[in-house]
Amino acid sequence: MTIESDEALRDVLSAETITVVGCSSTPGKAAHDVPAYLRRQGYDVIPVNPFADEIFDRSVPNTLADVDEDVDIVCIFRPSGEVSEIVDDALERDDVRAIWTQQGIRDDEAAKRAERDGRNVVQDRCMKVEHRRLSG
């Protein structure tokens, strides 16, 4: 289901574990600062980046498929052209209940596949902005 209402967004944000595909090790970049904010809010943030060994004092898997922990939300910080493959990886997992693409990122076809598979989808929204807005 495509998530639009505040109530549904709150439900998605009630998750505990967020895997951030495309998480950056560089402070000042949104792909670092948004996950850092989420960590400060109590989320277990699992960074995924094939070009980083460690982010937030944890080892970094190269791909979503390499994540051993259970995942509630897959947050995508990659170009829209890469979303489809990441969504396919997410759909291979039984634990992922939501897929969230950050502001400026969307793939409507991939979103439809995820929805058909029973996953919640949030597209083109900043998780930090939405969390602040809904919890503030």
Backbone as JSON, one array per atom type, in Angstrom:
{
  "sequence": "MTIESDEALRDVLSAETITVVGCSSTPGKAAHDVPAYLRRQGYDVIPVNPFADEIFDRSVPNTLADVDEDVDIVCIFRPSGEVSEIVDDALERDDVRAIWTQQGIRDDEAAKRAERDGRNVVQDRCMKVEHRRLSG",
  "N": [[0.84, -1.17, 0.0], [0.54, 2.2, -0.84], [1.74, 4.67, 1.17], [0.28, 7.48, 2.53], [-1.24, 8.97, 4.39], [-1.02, 10.69, 7.57], [-1.48, 9.05, 9.78], [-0.91, 6.47, 8.77], [1.76, 6.87, 8.09], [2.84, 7.27, 10.65], [2.44, 4.71, 11.65], [4.2, 3.2, 10.03], [6.58, 4.4, 10.84], [6.74, 3.43, 13.4], [8.38, 1.34, 13.55], [11.32, -0.64, 14.43], [13.83, -1.34, 13.37], [15.86, -0.12, 10.84], [17.12, -0.44, 7.69], [19.5, 1.23, 5.87], [20.03, 1.72, 2.68], [22.66, 2.75, 0.82], [23.71, 4.39, 2.67], [25.81, 6.94, 3.89], [29.22, 7.51, 4.84], [30.03, 10.02, 5.31], [29.79, 12.82, 7.21], [27.46, 15.52, 7.02], [26.41, 14.96, 4.57], [23.19, 14.15, 3.36], [22.6, 11.43, 3.29], [24.05, 10.49, 5.37], [23.48, 12.12, 7.58], [20.68, 11.94, 7.97], [20.26, 9.14, 8.65], [21.84, 9.22, 10.99], [20.36, 10.95, 12.61], [18.06, 9.35, 12.89], [19.12, 7.24, 14.38], [19.65, 8.6, 16.75], [17.07, 8.93, 17.58], [16.41, 6.5, 18.52], [16.15, 4.34, 16.82], [17.3, 1.23, 15.46], [19.73, 1.37, 13.27], [20.86, 0.08, 10.32], [23.5, 0.4, 8.32], [24.06, 0.21, 4.78], [26.44, -0.17, 2.35], [28.56, -0.6, -0.29], [31.04, 0.59, -0.43], [32.05, 1.3, 1.99], [33.55, 0.4, 5.08], [32.91, 0.69, 7.74], [30.35, 2.35, 9.48], [28.85, 4.51, 11.77], [30.04, 3.14, 13.88], [29.63, 0.46, 13.29], [30.03, -2.55, 11.41], [29.71, -2.61, 7.86], [27.45, -4.0, 5.68], [27.65, -5.0, 2.21], [25.41, -5.2, 0.53], [21.79, -5.3, 0.64], [21.03, -7.95, 0.74], [23.1, -9.02, 2.19], [22.63, -8.39, 4.81], [22.23, -9.59, 7.99], [20.55, -9.29, 10.19], [17.08, -8.95, 11.27], [14.86, -6.85, 9.46], [12.84, -4.0, 9.48], [12.16, -1.69, 7.95], [13.25, -0.74, 4.74], [15.2, 1.77, 3.83], [15.91, 3.91, 1.23], [18.63, 5.44, -0.17], [19.59, 5.97, -2.79], [20.09, 6.6, -6.33], [17.12, 7.05, -8.35], [17.12, 5.28, -10.52], [18.29, 3.0, -9.5], [16.55, 1.93, -7.72], [14.71, -0.14, -8.37], [16.14, -2.6, -8.4], [16.96, -2.73, -5.73], [14.5, -2.83, -4.44], [13.63, -5.31, -5.41], [15.5, -6.94, -4.07], [14.65, -6.44, -1.46], [12.11, -7.59, -1.53], [12.73, -10.23, -1.55], [13.06, -10.85, 1.03], [11.42, -11.86, 4.0], [11.02, -10.31, 6.22], [10.88, -7.54, 5.81], [8.74, -4.87, 6.09], [8.17, -2.43, 5.07], [9.06, -0.15, 2.47], [11.0, 2.62, 1.84], [11.6, 5.44, 0.0], [13.86, 8.07, -0.18], [13.57, 11.7, -0.23], [13.11, 13.01, -3.46], [13.59, 10.65, -4.73], [12.24, 8.03, -6.56], [10.37, 5.24, -7.86], [7.92, 4.2, -9.62], [7.03, 1.78, -10.77], [8.5, -0.18, -9.39], [7.5, 0.35, -6.88], [4.84, -0.45, -7.21], [5.22, -3.22, -7.54], [6.15, -3.87, -4.99], [3.93, -3.18, -3.44], [2.04, -5.01, -4.44], [3.12, -7.25, -3.35], [2.43, -6.98, -0.77], [3.73, -5.1, 0.8], [4.32, -2.01, 2.52], [4.72, 1.22, 1.09], [6.61, 4.14, 0.86], [7.3, 6.97, -0.9], [9.63, 9.38, -2.16], [9.96, 11.07, 0.08], [11.39, 12.6, 2.92], [12.66, 10.79, 5.57], [13.56, 11.78, 8.02], [12.44, 14.37, 8.1], [9.7, 13.74, 8.05], [9.5, 12.19, 10.39], [10.2, 14.09, 12.37], [8.13, 15.95, 11.96], [5.85, 14.46, 12.58], [6.3, 13.6, 15.17], [6.77, 15.79, 16.63]],
  "CA": [[0.0, 0.0, 0.0], [1.25, 3.47, -0.82], [1.45, 5.37, 2.42], [0.09, 8.92, 2.34], [-1.82, 9.65, 5.56], [-0.17, 10.81, 8.75], [-1.68, 7.87, 10.62], [-0.17, 5.37, 8.16], [3.18, 7.19, 8.24], [3.19, 6.99, 12.05], [2.51, 3.26, 11.78], [5.47, 2.77, 9.43], [7.68, 4.9, 11.68], [6.76, 2.73, 14.68], [9.34, 0.25, 13.37], [12.51, -0.6, 15.27], [15.07, -1.53, 12.62], [15.85, 0.49, 9.52], [18.32, -0.62, 6.89], [19.67, 2.37, 4.98], [20.83, 1.36, 1.52], [23.27, 3.98, 0.33], [24.13, 5.19, 3.83], [27.12, 7.54, 3.67], [30.11, 7.68, 5.99], [30.46, 11.42, 5.3], [28.91, 13.78, 7.87], [27.09, 16.65, 6.17], [25.58, 14.44, 3.49], [21.88, 13.69, 3.84], [22.65, 9.97, 3.46], [24.69, 10.23, 6.67], [22.84, 12.88, 8.64], [19.34, 11.42, 8.24], [20.38, 7.94, 9.48], [22.36, 9.59, 12.31], [19.19, 11.46, 13.33], [17.21, 8.21, 13.23], [19.79, 6.53, 15.48], [19.43, 9.4, 17.97], [15.66, 8.76, 17.97], [16.25, 5.17, 19.1], [16.07, 3.28, 15.82], [18.47, 0.44, 15.12], [20.01, 1.71, 11.88], [21.86, -0.78, 9.69], [23.96, 1.02, 7.08], [24.48, -0.66, 3.69], [27.23, 0.59, 1.39], [29.69, -1.43, -0.71], [32.29, 1.35, -0.43], [32.41, 1.66, 3.37], [33.75, -0.75, 5.97], [32.28, 0.97, 9.02], [29.59, 3.58, 9.65], [28.2, 4.52, 13.08], [30.71, 2.13, 14.7], [29.22, -0.91, 12.97], [30.49, -2.99, 10.1], [28.72, -2.26, 6.85], [27.26, -4.97, 4.6], [27.7, -4.44, 0.86], [24.09, -5.19, -0.08], [20.69, -5.67, 1.51], [21.06, -9.41, 0.89], [24.15, -9.36, 3.16], [22.18, -8.0, 6.16], [21.82, -10.78, 8.73], [19.5, -8.95, 11.15], [15.75, -8.69, 10.76], [14.71, -5.48, 9.0], [11.45, -3.54, 9.36], [12.06, -0.74, 6.85], [14.39, -0.5, 3.88], [15.24, 3.18, 3.44], [16.77, 3.93, 0.05], [19.35, 6.67, -0.5], [20.28, 5.7, -4.06], [19.35, 7.22, -7.43], [15.88, 6.38, -8.73], [17.43, 4.2, -11.44], [18.75, 1.83, -8.76], [15.51, 1.52, -6.78], [14.08, -1.39, -8.77], [16.95, -3.73, -7.94], [16.92, -2.74, -4.26], [13.16, -3.32, -4.08], [13.63, -6.75, -5.65], [16.22, -7.55, -2.94], [13.78, -6.34, -0.28], [11.0, -8.53, -1.67], [13.26, -11.57, -1.27], [13.09, -10.99, 2.48], [10.1, -11.92, 4.63], [10.95, -9.42, 7.38], [10.7, -6.14, 5.42], [7.32, -4.52, 5.99], [8.01, -1.15, 4.36], [10.15, 0.37, 1.65], [10.9, 4.08, 1.9], [12.61, 6.14, -0.8], [14.06, 9.42, 0.33], [13.09, 12.81, -1.04], [13.71, 13.09, -4.78], [13.83, 9.29, -5.23], [11.0, 7.26, -6.74], [10.25, 4.29, -8.97], [6.53, 3.8, -9.48], [6.88, 0.36, -11.11], [9.02, -0.95, -8.26], [6.53, 0.54, -5.78], [3.69, -1.33, -7.48], [5.63, -4.61, -7.23], [6.2, -4.0, -3.54], [2.54, -3.15, -2.95], [1.42, -6.3, -4.79], [3.69, -8.24, -2.43], [1.92, -6.7, 0.57], [4.61, -4.19, 1.54], [4.01, -0.59, 2.52], [5.67, 1.99, 0.3], [6.65, 5.6, 0.98], [8.22, 7.46, -1.91], [9.93, 10.8, -2.34], [9.77, 11.79, 1.34], [12.52, 12.48, 3.84], [12.26, 10.12, 6.8], [13.84, 12.68, 9.13], [11.43, 15.43, 8.07], [8.41, 13.15, 8.44], [9.57, 11.81, 11.81], [10.12, 15.33, 13.16], [6.8, 16.55, 11.8], [4.83, 13.65, 13.23], [6.57, 13.37, 16.59], [7.04, 17.07, 17.26]],
  "C": [[0.89, 1.24, 0.0], [0.79, 4.26, 0.38], [1.39, 6.87, 2.16], [-0.36, 9.62, 3.62], [-0.83, 9.7, 6.72], [-0.27, 9.58, 9.64], [-0.87, 6.68, 10.08], [1.33, 5.61, 8.25], [3.65, 6.9, 9.67], [3.34, 5.48, 12.27], [3.83, 2.73, 11.21], [6.63, 3.17, 10.34], [7.71, 4.27, 13.07], [7.72, 1.54, 14.65], [10.52, 0.4, 14.33], [13.8, -0.59, 14.47], [14.92, -1.0, 11.21], [17.18, 0.2, 8.85], [18.38, 0.52, 5.9], [20.61, 1.99, 3.85], [21.34, 2.64, 0.88], [23.68, 4.92, 1.45], [25.56, 5.69, 3.58], [27.91, 7.62, 4.97], [30.53, 9.14, 6.16], [29.45, 12.33, 5.99], [28.68, 15.0, 6.96], [26.29, 16.22, 4.96], [24.27, 13.94, 4.08], [21.89, 12.19, 4.12], [23.43, 9.55, 4.7], [23.86, 10.88, 7.79], [21.43, 12.38, 8.97], [19.43, 10.12, 9.06], [20.93, 8.24, 10.88], [21.23, 10.13, 13.18], [18.31, 10.29, 13.79], [17.81, 7.4, 14.37], [19.54, 7.27, 16.8], [18.0, 9.28, 18.47], [15.39, 7.35, 18.49], [16.11, 4.03, 18.1], [17.39, 2.52, 15.74], [18.69, 0.65, 13.63], [21.15, 0.82, 11.38], [22.28, -0.13, 8.38], [24.37, -0.04, 6.06], [25.19, 0.2, 2.66], [28.44, -0.24, 0.99], [31.04, -0.72, -0.66], [32.73, 1.78, 0.96], [32.56, 0.39, 4.2], [33.01, -0.57, 7.28], [31.58, 2.32, 8.99], [28.86, 3.45, 10.98], [28.75, 3.4, 13.97], [30.17, 0.72, 14.48], [29.77, -1.27, 11.59], [29.34, -2.86, 9.11], [28.63, -3.37, 5.8], [27.26, -4.27, 3.24], [26.32, -4.27, 0.24], [23.03, -5.53, 0.97], [20.67, -7.17, 1.76], [22.09, -9.86, 1.93], [23.77, -9.01, 4.6], [21.63, -9.24, 6.86], [20.65, -10.52, 9.68], [18.15, -8.84, 10.45], [15.61, -7.18, 10.48], [13.22, -5.14, 8.92], [11.25, -2.66, 8.13], [13.36, -0.75, 6.06], [14.26, 0.94, 3.4], [16.29, 3.31, 2.34], [17.3, 5.34, -0.21], [20.21, 6.41, -1.74], [19.47, 6.36, -5.17], [18.13, 6.38, -7.83], [16.12, 5.19, -9.66], [17.9, 2.92, -10.77], [17.67, 1.25, -7.84], [14.95, 0.14, -7.11], [14.83, -2.61, -8.24], [16.92, -3.84, -6.41], [15.57, -3.26, -3.78], [13.09, -4.83, -4.3], [14.36, -7.49, -4.53], [15.36, -7.54, -1.68], [12.66, -7.37, -0.34], [11.44, -9.98, -1.48], [13.24, -11.88, 0.22], [11.66, -11.01, 3.03], [9.91, -10.86, 5.72], [10.63, -7.97, 7.02], [9.22, -5.84, 5.28], [7.09, -3.21, 5.26], [9.28, -0.81, 3.59], [9.94, 1.87, 1.54], [11.99, 4.65, 1.01], [12.65, 7.59, -0.34], [13.62, 10.47, -0.68], [13.87, 12.88, -2.36], [13.94, 11.74, -5.43], [12.49, 8.58, -5.36], [11.13, 6.33, -7.93], [8.86, 3.68, -8.83], [6.31, 2.32, -9.8], [7.37, -0.52, -9.96], [8.07, -0.84, -7.07], [5.32, -0.35, -5.98], [4.02, -2.78, -7.18], [5.63, -4.84, -5.72], [4.8, -4.04, -2.94], [1.84, -4.46, -3.24], [1.92, -7.41, -3.87], [3.29, -7.97, -0.98], [2.79, -5.79, 1.42], [4.08, -2.76, 1.47], [5.1, 0.15, 1.77], [5.49, 3.47, 0.59], [7.69, 6.06, -0.03], [8.41, 8.96, -1.82], [9.62, 11.63, -1.1], [11.0, 11.57, 2.22], [12.04, 11.88, 5.17], [12.48, 11.01, 8.03], [12.78, 13.78, 9.22], [10.08, 14.9, 8.56], [8.41, 12.76, 9.92], [9.44, 13.04, 12.7], [8.71, 15.92, 13.14], [5.76, 15.78, 12.61], [5.07, 13.42, 14.72], [6.75, 14.68, 17.35], [5.81, 17.71, 17.78]]
}
